[in-house]
Amino acid sequence: MEKINFTKMNGLGNDFIILDYEEYKKTCLPPDELAIKLCNRNFKIGADGLIIVNPDTKNADIAWIFYNSDGSAAQMCGNGMRCFAKYVYDKKIINKKTFKVKTEAGIIIPEIISENEVKVNMGKPILKTEYIPCKSKTNLNIPYEIENKKFYLNAVSMGNPHCIIFTDKESRNLAYKYGSKIETDTLFPQKTNVEFVEIISKNEIIVNVWERGCGITLACGTGACAATVAGILNGYLNNTVKVNLPGGSLKTEWLGSKNDMQHNIYMTGNAEYSFVGEVLIVS
């Protein structure tokens, strides 16, 4: 039995357990098994994901290890990145406000804007289907039918795969009903996050998300970015968008278009501490 220290943080209610690497090593558990154990909301701390501060700083200022609550590894998480950035800055592990973080999706660059607000350079969206990955010739408006319901899917990767579906209403109910089925559809070889999107105006949307490896969550930063990109490419949205999620709102900015997609997308939102504590780990 080992006692370890942890910090619980959230970005718009999307919540994470953060461990320093020395605390992680005390557990003697692989990260996937530890994520399942700690993220259980009935028997342990409870969270959507586990973040471990990784001392591997090759080609970056710092790195992380990220696992979903079901034990699956995730290449990237926008809300988690904002929390991670605030955590390492506040603990003086990093002593500058803009820095490079090594992730499985590549180098991500967050910037501390204020006490609770972080802006993240999320890099360029991936739109070629073979790299998303998605078994379709095109990534936009893919005809799709499930349980006699017809949708048009839009596939975008932000380092992790996303399926965006634009709908007039009931986006939350649709996410609950169809999210898990679309997540595991063979169209997506690595499974996918699923976003149902309602357009309020050219500068504002409502997004409900079924996250790969988590299920319904209150927010998804990469999903907000992917929805923005898909909306712009379809001509529905302008380049700056307020994204309303169940846990709050994010600001996204992408200067790309169908004629010029080589632009980074930026996401700005809050990151907050929930609580700190100790937890007993039984091997």
Sequence and secondary structure as in RCSB ss.txt:
>XXXX:A:sequence
MEKINFTKMNGLGNDFIILDYEEYKKTCLPPDELAIKLCNRNFKIGADGLIIVNPDTKNADIAWIFYNSDGSAAQ
MCGNGMRCFAKYVYDKKIINKKTFKVKTEAGIIIPEIISENEVKVNMGKPILKTEYIPCKSKTNLNIPYEIENKK
FYLNAVSMGNPHCIIFTDKESRNLAYKYGSKIETDTLFPQKTNVEFVEIISKNEIIVNVWERGCGITLACGTGAC
AATVAGILNGYLNNTVKVNLPGGSLKTEWLGSKNDMQHNIYMTGNAEYSFVGEVLIVS
>XXXX:A:secstr
 EEEEEEEEEETTEEEEEE HHHHHHH S HHHHHHHHH TTTS   SEEEEEE   TTSSEEEEEEETTS B S
  HHHHHHHHHHHHHTTSS SSB  EEETTEEEEEEE SSSEEEEE    B  GGGTT SSS SSSEEEEETTEE
EEEEEEESSSEEEEEE SS HHHHHHHHHHHHHT TTSTT  EEEEEEEEETTEEEEEEEETTTEEES  HHHHH
HHHHHHHHTTS  SEEEEEETTEEEEEEE  BTTB    EEEEEE EEEEEEEEEE  
